[in-house]
Amino acid sequence: MTALSERSVSVDAILCVYFRNIHRWLPVIAEQKFRAQISHIHSGLSAELALLLLAMYLLMENEWDESSNQTGGQQHLDQHCSYLVSFLLLARGPSLELVQAGLLLILYELGSGFLEAAFLRVATCARLAYILGLQVDESFVDDCSGAWCHAEERRRVWTGLYMMDRLVYQAMPGIMAPHAVEEPDDGFPLPIGDQESEQKPNKAFPSFTTSLNVPLSYYTREIQAVRILGNVQMLQNLARLDSFQQHFHLIDSNLMQLMQRLFEQSVGWEAYLGATAIALMAVLTLHRSQVGYGAPSVIAQLPDILHRAPLSMAALSSVITMVRDICLQLNALKTREEIARVPLPAVMCIGETALTALWLKQADPDESHVDSLPFKLALGRVKHYWILADYYIKKLVRNEAAHLDCGMQDSVQNQIPW
């Protein structure tokens, strides 16, 4: 807690910013319970709660730090939190709070571009979660002595880890490895909205078998979307099997249904933004594989594959246009509070779409593609809160420079009289 005192940041301020910005799309900490526990801070705070508070501050530190070089202090605090996790694990054993703290550290590391660190931490948190049995359905518990609230919190933590596993995997396309968190059973009950989570609902739980036509909470929609994203990620393992096309079309159909429902149920650009971004990334990843998407150096060697996959080209063009529209709305935001609420999946979606749009423009210069400027402006606006945005900006600049170098070399080669 000394770290917070030195920075003159109040506990109330941390909780206010955290639950306003992060909790709305990653609700893995029961807000009322946590606030009640923190309210007794002066009578003694458990080490696990102190760790969670530090992890919250680590995620929110940029809210109070206006300097251009924030990463040094944040990395030190990240290391401090990592040490506390290891110490508490050895001293007291696995606990739900340690998995929650690990989740927040994964989010910080992914959002800061520390991709390998996030990749490794996901695996550690997954093992802790399995030891605690978080993957086991406890929806049968009675609504007594807080048992229902505890079961719902466990469910949120497990699905939150499930989501972060797929997002980290998405940020590391060169990794050929299985997911750290297994696919839940179709009947596994999904988390419900905050307004319903304080007591056991009378109606049936939503699950992966629930019709997409049924209105669901923001977070539940994210879990539906991330399951499809995970299926897309694993589809590469079927690339040489006869069943590839069957799985490809099934996933594509599920994505189109989900996207339609998200657009129908969204009120305002920010509604369901996390779920929409995850679904758009899934579409992007699914169809990029069909048009030879890769590094700039392979563009010159491409055959006419772009024109042999017209449906995938149409899908990619549609995603690029939709994400461009999201960027235009983000760029029109007036206040810092609005920008700070942009969820990390949206930042990843913008970055990946910008890279795809640039690649398509380089691969097929004769075709008209969306200008990359709105994407860069949007990434520039959110990079104060998610440093990963700067990773995408730098990658865009490198890819543009590499393409220019290739173009100059081709021009020189064409001028040499053989």
C-alpha positions, 0 to 999 in steps of 0.5 A: 500500500506504500506505493499508492501513498507515495503517488497520492492516489486514493483508494476510492479514485482507483475503484471509481476508474477501474469499475468505470473503465475495465469492469464494464467489459471484463467483470471478473471482480464482484464490485459490491463485495470488493467495495465492502471488503475495502471499506474495512481497510483501516482495520486490516487488509488481507494481502490478497486484497492489497494485491488486487488493489495494486493490480487495479492501480497498475492498470489505471496508473496512466489515468494519473500519470501525464508523463510520456515515459510511464513504462519504467514505473509501471514495469517495476510495479508489475514486477512487484505484483508478480513477486507478491503472487508468487509469495502468496502462492507459496505461503497460502496456496491457490485462491480465487483472488490470486487468479483474479490478480493474475487476470489483471496482470495478463490484461496489463501485460497484453495492453502494454505489448509484453506479449510473451509475458502475457502468454506465459502468465495465462498458462500459470493462471489456467493451472491455478484455475484448474486446481480451484475447479473453476471450470466446474459448473456450480449453478446448482448452488442455493441462494444462501449465505452468499453461495450463489454470488460466490459461484457467479464470481467463480464463473466470471473469473473462469470465463474471463480467463477463457477470454484473455487466453484467446486474446493473447493467442490472437496477439501472437499469430506466430505461436503454434500451441494449444489454448491454455484454457479448454473449450467449455461444454456447450451446456456450461452456464454463462455469466449474467449481467451485473443487475442480475448477479446479486441473487440467483435468477429464476429463469434458466441460465444462458449457455453456449446452446442459448439461441443468439436471438435471446438478448444477453449482457455485454459480457455474455456476448463477449464470451460468445464471440470469443468462443468463435474466435478460438474456433477460428484460431484452431482452424489452422490445425485442420488446414490439410484435412478434408473437413476444413471447408466444412468447419470454415463455412460453419464458423463463417455462418455462426459469425454472421449470425452473431454480428447481425444480433450485435448490430440489432441490439446495439444502441450507440457505437459503444454498446457491445463494443468489446463483443463486436470487436472480438467478432470482427477480429474473428471474421478478419482472421478467418478470411485472411487465411484465404487470401494469402495474408502474410508479411510484406516480403511475400506480396511480390510473389503472390499469384492471383489468389486475391481474385480467386477468393472473392467471398473472402475479399468481400468479407475483409473489405466489409470488416475494414469499412466497419472498423473504419467507421468505429475509428471515425466515431472514436476520433470524434470523442471529446473527453478523456473519460470516453477514450479511457473506456475503449476496451482492449479488444477494440484496440486490437481489432483496430490494429489488426484491421489497419495492418490487413488494410495496408497489406491488401493495398500493397498486394493489389494496388489497382483496387481501391482500399480504405485510407489508413489515416483514421486507424492511425488517429484512433490508435494514437488517441488510445495509446495513452491508456493501451500501449499496445496501440503504439505497437500497432502504429510502429508495425504499420510504419515498418510495413509501409517502409518495407513495402517502399524498399521492395518497390524501389528494388523492383524499380531498379531491377526493371531499369537494368538492361539485361 
